[in-house]
Amino acid sequence: MRFVRFAMLCGLLCLLQVASVVVLVASFHQPWTALAGAWSVSCAAAILIAKWRVSRARDSARRRPLVDAARLVAISTAVSLGLFMWPGVSTSDVRPDHRATRLRVAGGELAVRTIRATAQKRPPLVALHGGPGVPFTEAEERALSGLADDRDIVIYDQIGVGDSSRLSEPHEYSLRRAVDDLGAVVAATGMPKVSILGYSWGAQVATVYAAEHPDRVAELVLMSPGFFPWQGRPLRPGLPQSRLTPPQKAYAYGLAVKPRNLFVYALVGADPDVARWFASDAEMDARFAELFAASEPAVFCDRRGRSAKPSGLGFYASQVPQQHPGLDGVTRAEVPGLGSVRTLILRGSCDYIPMSAVNDYRDVMPGSRLVDVRDAGHALLEDAGPEVVATVRAFLQTPSQK
């Protein structure tokens, strides 16, 4: 019984240390300050606990509170380090993509892949993946290549994702940064106008860019778009876990609540840059890939996973914009310009993002065309690739009525 009580006290001290690190990181934004402060708090708490134990013990004359406190601190520190703070040994699954060219942007490079058209007749199509932090799968890129009969298809890994650079300061991942990088990719095409296809989070990025630069966008295709990116409103994330079966949900949540994962998620909320000091990109990208694989069935209508998993997921590129949503987005003054862009919206009937999100786009762009893809989930290019590609091709090849 005495051992059980001692173990419980060590556990409580362990949680106190971890919580103190997170709170002190949020307050001082310095990792060593947070660690020293958390250890000091732990020592003080351990001494108080040890004195309390001595005061209640029958053989208190034989007890030494400082020795008892030292044991508590040593064991709780070992537990907190082992479960929460000690970095995992993981390597990134990113492999250099020799098909890609490197486009220099602020703080790094974007990996850009261009699928050349068989007959160049129309402006290139720039395609943005979703997430944030989730690149296109090979199956999705193959599907997009089916649009390259009369135009080049430009696909790029957003910053912090895939074969693109990871930022040295993770707090810079944001919607604003994603929109600016899209502008750099559009400029690199050398064309006065391009067509843009945005999937999920990529649709939100594409929408903001089109609102700010309607003169640069020939057509806009929004696939499984997230909630409309109004300026001044933080973007709401979708809830893919809502479509998981109970066993799938239990497994996904079981992975998410691993001590190391919880600790780093909390640190990202406190200070993304300090979080990266505790947990490297390679480690957290691998952990993110594991969590993504567990929740992946939610993006398909039949709720079964696929074999073509995306590689190079970016943990910080995913988590920072969600935990620190900026207030960038479309202003009311930009709505008329956005409404002037020919727009196609595609949504799967099994999408976990509610129909109300699509209705917001249609309210802003009343001339847009909505296609409801039956028996398809959020991952349209994998659930209904041929149908989606045919629909997009027909839209892009339809002459503008303006």
C-alpha positions in Angstrom: 0.0 0.0 0.0 2.9 2.4 0.9 4.4 1.7 -2.5 1.1 2.5 -4.3 0.8 5.8 -2.5 4.5 6.7 -3.3 3.9 5.8 -7.0 0.8 8.0 -7.1 2.7 10.9 -5.6 5.5 10.4 -8.2 2.8 10.5 -10.9 1.3 13.7 -9.6 4.8 15.3 -9.5 5.4 14.1 -13.1 2.2 15.8 -14.3 3.1 18.9 -12.3 6.5 19.1 -14.1 4.9 18.7 -17.5 2.2 21.2 -16.9 4.8 23.7 -15.4 6.9 23.4 -18.6 3.9 24.2 -20.8 2.8 27.1 -18.7 6.3 28.5 -18.4 6.9 28.2 -22.1 3.7 30.2 -22.7 5.0 32.8 -20.2 8.7 33.1 -21.0 9.1 31.4 -24.4 12.5 30.0 -23.4 13.0 26.2 -23.1 15.7 26.2 -20.5 13.9 28.7 -18.4 10.8 26.5 -18.5 12.7 23.3 -17.6 14.6 25.0 -14.7 11.4 26.6 -13.4 9.4 23.3 -13.7 12.2 21.4 -11.8 12.2 24.1 -9.1 8.5 23.9 -8.7 8.8 20.1 -8.6 11.4 20.3 -5.9 9.4 22.6 -3.7 6.3 20.5 -4.1 8.3 17.3 -3.3 9.7 18.9 -0.1 6.2 19.9 1.1 4.9 16.4 0.3 7.8 14.8 2.1 7.2 16.9 5.2 3.5 16.1 5.1 4.3 12.4 4.9 6.7 12.6 7.9 4.1 14.5 9.9 1.6 11.6 9.3 4.0 8.7 9.8 4.1 6.9 13.1 7.8 6.4 12.8 8.5 10.0 11.8 11.6 10.2 13.9 13.3 7.8 11.5 12.1 9.6 8.3 14.2 12.1 6.5 12.0 14.5 4.5 14.9 15.8 2.2 15.8 12.2 1.3 12.2 11.4 0.7 11.8 14.6 -1.4 14.9 13.7 -3.5 13.5 10.3 -4.3 10.2 11.8 -5.4 11.9 14.3 -7.6 14.3 11.8 -9.1 11.6 9.3 -10.0 9.0 11.8 -11.2 11.7 13.5 -13.4 12.7 10.2 -14.9 9.0 9.4 -15.6 8.3 12.8 -17.2 11.4 12.7 -19.3 10.8 9.1 -20.4 7.1 9.5 -21.2 6.7 13.2 -22.2 10.0 15.0 -22.9 12.5 12.6 -24.3 12.7 12.9 -28.1 11.5 10.0 -30.1 13.8 8.3 -32.6 12.1 8.9 -35.9 13.3 9.7 -39.4 11.4 11.6 -42.0 9.9 9.6 -44.9 10.6 12.5 -47.3 12.8 11.4 -50.2 14.2 14.0 -52.7 11.8 14.2 -55.6 14.0 14.5 -58.7 10.9 15.4 -60.8 10.6 18.7 -58.8 12.2 22.0 -59.4 13.1 24.2 -56.5 11.3 27.6 -56.2 13.0 29.9 -53.7 10.6 31.6 -51.3 11.1 33.4 -47.9 12.8 31.0 -45.5 13.1 28.0 -47.8 12.2 26.4 -51.1 9.1 24.9 -52.6 9.2 21.6 -54.5 7.3 22.2 -57.8 6.3 19.5 -60.2 5.0 20.3 -63.7 3.1 17.9 -65.8 3.6 19.1 -69.4 0.6 19.3 -71.7 0.4 17.1 -74.8 -0.9 20.2 -76.7 -0.3 23.6 -75.1 -3.5 25.7 -75.7 -4.7 27.0 -72.4 -3.3 28.7 -69.2 -1.6 26.3 -66.8 -3.5 24.8 -63.9 -1.9 25.3 -60.4 -3.1 22.6 -58.0 -3.0 23.0 -54.2 -3.2 20.1 -51.8 -5.1 20.1 -48.6 -4.5 19.6 -44.9 -2.9 21.9 -43.9 0.2 19.8 -44.0 -1.0 16.9 -46.1 0.4 16.6 -49.7 -1.3 14.9 -52.6 -1.0 11.2 -52.8 0.5 9.5 -55.9 -3.1 8.5 -56.8 -4.3 12.1 -56.6 -1.4 13.3 -58.7 -2.1 10.7 -61.3 -5.7 11.8 -61.5 -4.7 15.4 -61.9 -2.3 14.5 -64.7 -5.4 13.5 -66.7 -6.1 17.2 -67.1 -2.8 17.8 -68.9 -4.2 17.3 -72.4 -4.4 21.0 -73.2 -2.5 22.7 -70.4 0.4 22.3 -68.0 -0.5 21.1 -64.5 1.6 22.7 -61.8 1.6 20.8 -58.5 3.7 22.0 -55.5 4.3 20.9 -51.9 3.4 23.8 -49.7 6.1 25.1 -47.3 6.7 22.6 -44.5 5.2 19.7 -46.4 6.4 16.9 -48.7 9.8 17.7 -50.4 9.6 21.4 -49.6 11.6 23.1 -46.9 10.6 23.1 -43.2 10.6 26.5 -41.7 13.2 27.2 -39.0 10.5 29.2 -37.1 7.3 27.2 -37.1 5.2 30.2 -35.9 5.4 31.4 -39.5 3.1 28.7 -40.9 -0.2 30.5 -41.6 -2.9 31.1 -44.1 -1.2 34.4 -45.1 2.1 32.6 -45.7 0.3 29.9 -47.9 -1.4 32.6 -50.0 1.9 34.5 -50.5 3.6 31.2 -51.6 0.8 30.5 -54.0 1.4 34.0 -55.5 5.1 33.1 -56.0 4.2 29.9 -57.8 1.7 31.7 -60.1 4.4 34.3 -60.8 6.9 31.6 -61.7 4.7 30.3 -64.4 5.3 33.5 -66.3 1.7 33.6 -67.5 -0.6 36.6 -67.0 -3.4 34.3 -65.9 -3.7 30.8 -64.5 -6.4 28.4 -63.5 -6.3 27.3 -59.9 -7.5 24.1 -58.3 -7.6 24.0 -54.5 -8.5 20.9 -52.5 -9.8 21.2 -48.9 -7.4 23.6 -47.1 -6.0 24.4 -50.5 -9.4 25.6 -51.6 -9.4 28.1 -48.7 -5.9 29.3 -49.8 -7.0 29.6 -53.4 -10.1 31.5 -52.5 -8.1 34.2 -50.6 -5.6 34.5 -53.5 -8.5 34.8 -56.1 -10.2 37.5 -54.0 -6.9 39.5 -53.8 -5.9 38.9 -57.4 -9.0 38.2 -59.5 -7.2 39.5 -62.6 -4.6 36.7 -62.3 -7.2 33.8 -62.1 -8.8 32.5 -65.3 -10.9 29.8 -63.5 -11.2 28.6 -59.9 -11.9 25.0 -59.0 -12.7 24.3 -55.3 -12.8 20.6 -54.3 -14.1 19.6 -50.9 -13.6 23.2 -49.6 -13.2 24.0 -45.9 -15.1 26.8 -44.3 -15.1 30.1 -46.1 -12.0 32.1 -45.1 -13.5 35.4 -44.0 -11.0 38.0 -42.8 -11.3 38.5 -39.0 -12.6 35.0 -38.4 -10.3 32.1 -37.4 -10.7 29.2 -39.7 -12.7 26.3 -38.2 -11.2 22.9 -38.8 -13.3 20.1 -40.1 -14.0 17.1 -37.9 -13.0 13.9 -39.8 -13.3 11.8 -36.7 -17.0 12.3 -36.8 -17.2 9.8 -39.7 -15.1 7.1 -38.1 -16.7 4.0 -36.7 -16.4 3.5 -32.9 -13.5 1.1 -33.1 -11.7 3.4 -35.6 -12.4 6.4 -33.4 -11.1 4.6 -30.3 -7.9 3.7 -32.1 -7.3 7.2 -33.4 -7.9 8.8 -30.0 -5.7 6.2 -28.4 -2.8 7.3 -30.6 -3.6 11.0 -30.0 -3.4 10.8 -26.2 0.0 9.2 -26.1 2.0 11.3 -23.5 4.6 12.5 -26.0 1.9 13.6 -28.5 -0.1 15.4 -25.8 3.0 17.2 -24.5 4.0 18.5 -28.0 0.5 19.5 -29.0 0.3 21.5 -25.8 3.7 23.1 -26.5 2.6 24.1 -30.0 -0.3 25.9 -28.4 2.1 27.7 -26.0 4.9 28.5 -28.5 5.5 26.6 -31.8 9.2 27.6 -31.9 9.9 26.2 -28.5 7.8 23.1 -29.3 10.2 22.4 -32.3 13.1 22.7 -29.8 11.7 19.8 -27.8 10.5 17.8 -30.9 12.1 17.8 -34.3 10.3 18.0 -37.6 11.4 14.4 -38.5 9.9 13.0 -35.2 6.6 14.9 -35.3 6.1 14.3 -39.1 6.4 10.6 -38.4 3.9 10.8 -35.5 1.5 12.9 -37.6 1.7 10.2 -40.3 0.7 7.6 -37.8 -2.3 9.7 -36.6 -3.3 10.6 -40.2 -3.3 6.9 -41.1 -5.6 6.2 -38.2 -8.1 8.9 -39.2 -7.8 8.4 -43.0 -10.9 6.2 -43.4 -13.0 9.2 -42.6 -12.1 10.9 -45.9 -13.6 8.0 -47.9 -17.3 7.3 -48.4 -17.0 3.6 -47.5 -14.8 4.5 -44.5 -12.0 2.2 -45.5 -8.4 3.3 -45.9 -6.4 3.1 -49.1 -3.0 1.8 -49.8 -1.6 5.0 -51.4 -0.7 6.9 -48.3 0.7 10.5 -48.7 4.3 10.8 -47.8 6.0 13.8 -46.3 3.2 15.0 -44.0 4.2 18.2 -42.2 3.2 18.3 -38.5 4.0 21.9 -37.7 2.6 23.1 -41.1 -0.6 21.3 -40.0 -0.9 22.2 -36.4 0.4 25.8 -36.2 -2.3 27.3 -38.5 -5.0 25.3 -36.6 -3.8 26.2 -33.1 -2.8 29.8 -34.0 -5.4 30.8 -36.6 -4.7 34.2 -38.0 -7.4 36.6 -39.0 -6.3 36.9 -42.7 -8.8 36.1 -45.4 -11.4 37.6 -47.7 -12.6 41.1 -47.0 -16.1 42.3 -47.8 -14.5 44.8 -50.2 -13.0 41.9 -52.2 -16.2 40.0 -52.7 -17.1 41.7 -56.0 -13.7 40.7 -57.5 -14.1 37.2 -56.2 -17.5 36.9 -57.7 -16.1 37.8 -61.1 -14.0 34.6 -61.3 -15.6 31.6 -63.0 -15.8 29.0 -60.2 -16.6 25.3 -60.0 -17.3 23.7 -56.6 -17.2 20.0 -56.1 -18.4 18.2 -52.9 -18.7 14.6 -52.1 -22.0 13.4 -50.7 -20.1 11.8 -47.8 -17.9 14.7 -47.0 -17.4 15.3 -43.3 -17.4 19.1 -43.8 -21.0 20.2 -43.7 -23.0 21.5 -46.6 -23.3 24.8 -44.8 -19.6 25.4 -45.6 -20.3 25.1 -49.3 -23.3 27.3 -49.1 -21.1 30.1 -47.8 -19.1 30.0 -50.9 -22.2 30.0 -53.1 -23.6 33.0 -51.2 -20.4 34.9 -51.9 -20.1 33.6 -55.5 -23.7 33.3 -56.7 -22.5 32.5 -60.3 -20.5 29.5 -59.2 -21.4 26.0 -60.3 -21.9 23.3 -57.6 -21.5 19.6 -58.4 -22.5 17.1 -55.8 -20.5 13.9 -56.3 -22.5 10.9 -55.2 -21.0 8.1 -53.2 -17.8 10.1 -52.6 -16.1 11.4 -49.5 -13.7 14.2 -48.8 -11.0 12.6 -50.9 -12.7 13.2 -54.2 -9.7 12.4 -56.5 -9.4 9.0 -54.9 -13.1 8.2 -54.3 -14.4 9.4 -57.7 -11.3 10.4 -59.7 -12.4 9.7 -63.3 -15.8 11.4 -62.7 -14.2 14.4 -61.0 -11.5 14.8 -63.6 -14.0 14.7 -66.4 -16.2 17.3 -64.7 -13.2 19.6 -64.1 -11.9 19.1 -67.7 -15.3 20.1 -69.1 -15.5 23.2 -66.9 -12.0 24.3 -67.8 -12.6 23.9 -71.5 -15.9 25.8 -71.5 -15.3 29.2 -72.9 -16.0 32.1 -70.6 -19.3 33.9 -71.3 -17.7 37.2 -70.3 
